[in-house]
Amino acid sequence: MSTVVLLHSLAMSGGLWAPLTERLAPHANVVALDARGHGKSTWDGSPFTVEDLAADTAALIESLDDGPVAVAGMSMGGCVAIALAGSRPELVERLLLADTTADYGPDKETAWAQRADNATGKPRERQLSFQVDRWFSPEFARRDPAEVARVSELFLATDSRAHAQACRALGAFDGSALLGGITADTLVVVGEHDYATPPDMARALARGIPGARLEVFAAARHFSLFEAPGALDLAAAHLLGGPR
């Protein structure tokens, strides 16, 4: 069986991917990795970068002795996937980049430093309304409150210090120069109403990665894979080696 590695978004864990894992598991070995300090992953409290998280993922793939593999990254996980596929292209055969970017823009360090301060300066419950509004449209939240609750629990369980350090890592990341070196069969997806990583950021990825394709999901926000009808099936088909 092929191997699929899943890289989660900020302040989440590999459990975020449960709806996709269910689709993939009958057909592939699925590894939903927890980033440093997230989920069940250990962390010594020292600073880390997106490149460090990519190196962790590369070490995991090498330990599996099953490469190249398919990799999916959402939001922060997408940044990690870009760093991985751009620096170690021999490890990544297929790539799914969901609601992510190679560069958060000119004010990224200041903006992400503020997010880091909020991560440790406010109780996690008080941060949740801001996050839910980014993740899902109000229409979806009303339609599927169980999914919103599932994702919210993952956020509440995340270590605030690791959340803050991940914010700083995203503020320092610029993977733009890596895009042209990505050789994986790449699908970029984004929600039409994603204001965390807007469609223009996805279009920049699709332009920069040779042969990449772009799918914009109507009306969806930042967690478009979980909100848009058919998105998870599309993602699974791509990761399992569906037709280009």
N, C-alpha and C positions, 0 to 999 in steps of 0.2 A: 504493500500500500504506500501511496505517496504521503508526504508529511506537510502539514500546514501549520505555520507559526502565527499566532494572533497577538497583536500588540495593542494594549488598551489605551484609552484616553486619560487625560489628567485626573488625578484624585479618584481613580477607579481601581479595578483589579481585573485579572483574567476572567473572573466571573461575569464581567460585562458581556462577554461574547456568547453566553449560554444559548440564545436563540440561533446563532449561526453554528455553534458547535454541534447542536442537535442535527442540523442538516448535513454537516460534514462528517460526523463520526462514523456513519456506516461505510464511508468510502475512503477515509484517510486517517492517518495518525495525527491527532490534533493536539497542539501544545499551546495553551493560552497562558502566556508568560505574565508573571507579576513583576512590574518594575521595582527597582530598589525602594524599600520602605512602603510599598503598596501591597495590599493583600497579605499573603503569607511570606513574602520575600523579606529577607533580613536586610538591615542597613545599619552601618556604624555611626551614622549622623554626620559624616563628612560630606562636603559639597560634591555633587556629580553633575555631569553635562549630558546633553543629548548624545554626544559621541560616546560617552561612557556606557549609556544604555544600549547603544548600537553594538559596542564591543561585547557587552554581556550577551546580547542576542547571538552574535557571531560565535561566541564560545559555546553557547548552547547548541547551535546547529552543528558545529564541529564535533561536539560530544555525541550527538546522535549518529554521526557517521552515515548520514542519509541525504546529504545535499547533492545538488541544489534543491531548495524547498520552495514552496509557495508561502508568501508573507502577506498578511493584511495588517494595516495600521490605521487606527482611527485617531484623529486630532493629534495629541501628543505622540501617540503610537505611530502615526503617519510620519511625523518628523523623525522618529527613531528609524522607521523603515526606509526613509530617504537616505539617512546617514549610512545605514547598513548597505542598501542596494547600490549606493553611489560609491562607497569605499571598498566593498567586497562583492562585486557583481557576480563572482563565481559561485556565491552561496545562494543566490535568489533567482529562481526560474520564472516565477509568476508573482506579480505584485498588485495588491489592491490598496489604494490610498483613498481614505474616506474622510471628507470634511477636515482637510489639513492644509498645510502650506510648507514651503521651504524657507519662508522668511516672513515674520510678522510685521515688517515695515519699519520705518525710520524711528518711530517712538516706542519701539518694542521694549527696550530695557526699562524705561520709566514705567510703562504700563504694566509690565509683568512684575516689577518690583512692588508696585501698589497691590497687585493681586497676591503676591507673597505675604505682604503685611496683613492683608485681610484674612489670609488662610490661617494665620496664627493669632491674629488679634480679635477674631470674632468666634463665638461658639459655632460649631458646625451647623447646628440647626438654623441659626440666623443667616447662614450663607446659602441655604438651600433654595430659597425662592429665586435668587439671582441665577443659580445654576439651572434650575428646572426651566426657567424662561428661555435660556439659551439652548437647552437640549431639545425641547419639544414645543411645537405650536400649541396654543390653547385648545384648538380643536382636537388634537391628538390626546392631550392630557384629559379632556373630558371623555373621549372615546375609549381610552385604554388606561385607566388609573392604576391598574395592577402593574403595568410595565413601568410607569413613572415611579411607583412605590419601590419596585425591584431595584431600579437604577439608583434611586435616592438612598436606599439602605447601603448600597456599596459606597456611595460618597460619604455618608455619615460614619462608616467604619474605617475610613482612611485616616492615617496618621497626619495630623495637621502640619507637622514639621516636614514630612516627606512631600506633602502637597506644596508647601512653600518653596522647598528646594527645587522641585520640578518646575515651578513657575519661573524661578531664576534661570534654570537651564533653558527654558523656551525663550526667555528674553535675550539670551546670548547666542541662540542658534541662527545660523544662516547656511542653509544647504543648497543655495542657488547654483553654486559652481559644480555641484555633484550631479545635477540632473542629466546633463549630456552624457555622463558615463554609465547611466543605468541601462542595462541590457535586458532586463526582465520584461516579459509580456505584461504590460501595465494598463490597468483600468483605474481611472480617477473618477470618484463620485462625490457629489456635493448636494446639499439641500438648497433649493431655490431661495429660501429665506434664512439661510444660515448667516447670521451676522457675526459669529465668532471667527469663522474662516470663510468669507463670502465667495460666491462663485468665481469672481475675478481671480482669486488666489488659486482655485482649482484649474482655471483656464491657463494660468501661468505654468502650472505643473504639466498639464497636457501638452503645451507648446514646447516645454523644455526637455521632456523625456522622449527620446526617439520612439516613434510608433505608438505612443500612448493614446488611449481613447478616453473620452469624457462623457459622463452621464450626469445630467442635472435632474434631480427629483423634484417635481412640482410641489410647491407649498410646504415642503419639509424644512426643518431647522437643523441644528448642529448634529444631532444623532439621526441623520437621515436614513441610515441603514435600518434602524428600528422603526422609523415612522412611515416611510414611503411604501406603499403596496408593491410587492414583488422585489423589493430591494435585496432582501436576504437571499432569495433564490438566485438573483443575478450574481450576487457576490459569491455564492457557493459554486455556481457553474464556472465562473472565471477561475477561482482558486483550484478547482478540480481539473482544470485544463480544457475547458469548453472551447469551441471554435472562436477564432479571432473575428 
